[in-house]
């Protein structure tokens, strides 16, 4: 693995059971965009069938966000999820290696890599993810979000932040809140 440097580009991982991993990456996207950087966010789990606040504001700002997911694993069949993950991964490899962005956020890819209810390694191979980290275009920063970051991704990263939960209103029966989660 190359020595970390801002010129080479960094790999950042936001993981853990707490709330705020995607939110942290959105903050980075806004900061980078404000500095004239080209930003792309690819969402691996969230579906374009639902409306999320980050998508609305990114569209207004002109930050590219692509939702390739079909929802959580219990919302569709394994075959549907495998097809979506395969398409998301092909799209990701193509867009990253095209080198047109300074910052690429792979939102909830950690969750996708951690799926164990059905096989995913043939449609989202860990060795290809690690290869992408190692061989991405020079100067490109990559961000990985989601729970259960793979230990090999953590090892390859330049920064790993773990978001932990100490208290959450979900435990009190409060569902997702518009403007907070949606």
N, C-alpha and C positions, 0 to 999 in steps of 0.2 A: 504494500500500500504506500502511496506517495505521502510525503510529509505534508501536513496541513499548511496551506497558505491561501491568502485572500486572492492571489493572482490565479492559482490553479482552480479555485472554487472549493466550496466547503459542502460537506454533507451533514445536515442537521436532522436529528430525530427527536420528535415530541411523542412521548409514550406515557403509559400509566393508566390507572383506573379513574383518575379525576377528570373533571370537566375543564376544557380550555386548550386542548391540543390543536384542534382546527383553528380556534380563535387566535392562538399565538401565531400560527402560520399566516393567517389573514393579516395580522398586524405587520408581519414581515413583508407580505405582498404589497401592502399599501405604502410602507416605508420605501421599498425598492422602486415601486412605480413612481413615487414622489421624487426620487433621485434620477428619473429618466431610464430606469432599467426595464427591460422587457420581461414580463411575468406571465407564466402559464400555471394554472391550477387544474389538475386532473383529479376528479373525485371518483374513487374506486367503488364505493358502496352507495352513495346518494344517487337517486334517480332523477332524471329530468321531468318525471311525472309529478314531482312535488316541488313546491316553491320554497326556497330558502333565502333568508335575508342577505347572505353573502353573495349569492348569485345576482340578486337584484342590484346591489350596490356595485358589484364588479361590472355589470353591464352598463351602469350609469357612468362609471369611471373609465371604461374602456380596457379593463383588465380581462384577459381571456380566461374563462373557466369552462371546463367541459365535464359534464356529469356522465359517467360511463356505467354507473352501477344500476342495479334494479332493486335496491333496498336490502334490508337485513336478510340473513340466511333463512329465516323462517317465513319470509313473505313469498317466495317462489320455489320452484323445484331445483334440485341440485343441477340438473342439466341446464336450466335457464341461467343459473348463477355461473356455472362453468363457461357458458358461451359468452356471458357479459364480461367475465374476468379475462377470457382469452382476447376479446376485442379490446378491452381496456389496456391490456399489456402490449398488444401489437401497436396500438395507437401511441402509447407511451414511448416505446422504443423508437418508433419513427420520429416522433416530435422531439424527443431529447437529442437524438443523434443528428437531427437536422441543424442543431446549433443556433436556432433563431431566438432563443430566450436566455436571459441572464440568470433567472430564478425559475425553477420548476418545482412545484409543490405536488407531491403525490399523496393526496388526502385519503386517509384511512387504508393505505396500502398495508400497513402493519396488521390491521384487522383481517384483510384479505389473505395475507400470507399465513395467518394463524388459524384459518378455517380448518377444522378437523372433522366436520360432519360428513364430508365427502372429499374425494381426491382433488387437489388443485395444482400439484406440482407439474403436471403436464401442460397446464394452461397458463400458469404463473410460476415458472421455475425459479427457485431461489438462486441457483447458480447464475441465471441470466440477470437477476436483480443485482447481484454482487458485481457482475461484469459491467453492468450499466454504471454503477457507482465508480468503478475503477477506470472505465474508458469513456466517460461522458466528455463532451467537448470542453476543452481547456477554458477555464474562467467561469463555468456554469456552476451555480449553487443548486443543490438538491435538498428538498425537505421531505421527510417521511413522517406522517402522523398516524396515530391510531394506537389502540391498546396492544399489549402483547408483542412488542417489537421483537423480531427474531434476533437471537444472540449474535448471529453472524452479521446482521445489519448493524447492530449496536457496535460490534467490534470494528466495522468498516467506517463508522461515522466519525466526524471530527467533533461533534457536540451531541450529547444526549441529555435531554431534560425529561425528568419523570414527574408527571403531574399526579399528585396523590389526593385522595378525597378524605376529608376529616368529618364532613357533615354534608348531606345533600337533601334538598327538599323533595326529591323523588321518594325518599324513605318515608316521608310524611304524606305520600299519596298525591303530590302535586305533579301533574304530567308536564310534558314539554311546553315551554312558555314562548309565545310569539315574541321575537326580538331578542330572546336569550338563546334558545336552541333552534328556533325555526326562522 
